[in-house]
Amino acid sequence: MSIRYRVAVQGFSAFEKATFESFFRLAARRAPAYEYVTELQQADFVVTDSDQLEALEAVQGVGRLQQSVCIGSRPAQGAAAQMPRPINLMLLLRQLDQLAGQGGGEQIRVPAPEVPVTAASPVVRAPAPRPSGVTDFRDSSTFSNSVLIEGDQKFDHILVVDDSDVALRFMQTRLRRFGFKVHLARSGEEALERLLERQFEFVFLDVMMQGMDGYQACKSIKRAPCPPGRRTPVVVMLTSRASAVDKIRGTLAGCDAYLTKPLVEDELVRVIGEHDAVFQRGFESTVAGVATTTQHSADR
């Protein structure tokens, strides 16, 4: 039976937290396994944004700094390990393995801090220096700069089309966790109207709808001329029908991807990453690296 460790994340932006959560879900399939938890008191290890004073104080307040891997330009005295930005998820995994006693080599450390994190000498509130050529994500002033680099566009708008309010809310919740702005439409006709109003990077389109179905809506979206400065969105079909015939119909309609319900979040991440280079950078080497580690663990 493999050993399982619980890992909490303190600080970071909403997108980064969602990235960590998906990463640890994948890491739960290997040995040693890591499980994402939300409460610091429940955690065996903590991943802490050392560029956020509040995060360091919270971790220190519950006595978890010695079990913390700190990430950022501001080192924290007393932490178990320190890693630089940008975040390297596979390097983090190896560091956790070392802390768990599963790996060899020395822990990753940085020189002793000039401003130690202690009650008597609090960290000075000052912004961390930004690496050159890096653009901050819009939702966090202390974003790790692990995703957006010079020339990238920020995450933009996604349109979800379904005649079920439950399905719309489900997709809205999942996609917002990754930093997207989510718009909703309840019919294919409404979706076409919304597409005239603004650029959408993705359209998630239910197949079975009243009136214009998903196949007809997809054809119309793909065949419609784009206004100047815009591009045709990526269309992802969503359906509970997973037969080969249904997938062929989706392909003939022009869809870029086909996801079946109930939706598996790892598949959602994969599809977005295949069509969004900025999003993919947040998961760079993660799936392949964890898969390789999982295979090595299985072979032992």
NORHU-V987770 format. One record per run of one state. SS is the DSSP state (H for helix, E for strand, C for the rest). FROM is the first residue (numbers start at 1). LEN is the number of residues. If there is no record, write none. Layout:
SS_FROM_LEN ; SS_FROM_LEN
//
This chain:
C_1_3 ; E_4_7 ; C_11_3 ; H_14_14 ; C_28_5 ; E_33_4 ; C_37_3 ; H_40_3 ; C_43_2 ; E_45_5 ; C_50_3 ; H_53_9 ; C_62_3 ; H_65_3 ; E_68_4 ; C_72_9 ; E_81_3 ; C_84_5 ; H_89_11 ; C_100_34 ; E_134_1 ; C_135_14 ; E_149_1 ; C_150_7 ; E_157_5 ; C_162_3 ; H_165_12 ; C_177_4 ; E_181_5 ; C_186_2 ; H_188_10 ; C_198_4 ; E_202_5 ; C_207_7 ; H_214_10 ; C_224_10 ; E_234_6 ; C_240_4 ; H_244_10 ; C_254_3 ; E_257_4 ; C_261_4 ; H_265_11 ; C_276_1 ; H_277_6 ; C_283_3 ; H_286_14 ; C_300_1
//
